[in-house]
């Protein structure tokens, strides 16, 4: 994002952070989300775990849900970043609301 000219205040937001193992982060590199998720989907189909440890589409979907990442990310580019942030903020708020009401 930095190399694409986005201001730090645009990408340095809590809604943009996701915990990721360093070796996976290196493999993701500067790929657009749709390019990265294409690699993940292909690895699931082919059964090779080169990009992540996700074996099935169900695991991928569960991982996205657990991390409040909208499934739409799988087709997004840098141009979709504002939409991504909006969708993710809503998912994060929903998760916090759900947790709060379980207290």
C-alpha positions, -999 to +999 in steps of 0.1 A: +000+000+000+029+023+008+044+016-026+011+023-043+012+059-028-014+055-001-009+078+029+002+061+061-030+072+078-050+052+052-033+018+058-021+022+094-056+015+109-068-012+132-093-024+105-064-031+083-045-053+107-047-091+107-023-114+126-003-134+100+027-156+104+059-140+091+066-167+065+031-163+051+034-126+052+066-129+031+048-151+005+019-126+003+044-097-002+028-069-022+001-090-039-033-075-042-059-094-021-075-110-052-041-123-064-032-137-030-066-154-025-064-168-060-031-185-048-049-198-017-079-211-036-055-229-061-035-244-032-067-258-017-077-273-051-043-288-058-036-299-022-002-280-019+003-259+011+027-234-003+009-202+007-009-211+039-020-240+061-056-239+049-067-272+034-103-266+025-127-238+014-145-243+048-113-236+067-107-205+046-142-192+052-139-200+089-105-182+091-120-151+074-150-151+099-127-155+129-107-125+118-136-104+108-124-103+072-152-099+046-153-126+020-155-099-007-117-095-001-111-125-023-120-103-054-106-070-042-078-048-055-062-017-040-090+004-055-115-015-032-096-007-001-121+019+013-149-006+008-128-033+026-123-011+056-160-003+058-170-039+056-144-050+081-152-024+106-188-036+105-178-072+111-155-062+139-183-041+156-207-071+152-182-094+169-176-070+197-214-065+202-220-102+202-192-107+228-205-079+250-240-093+251-226-127+261-211-112+293 
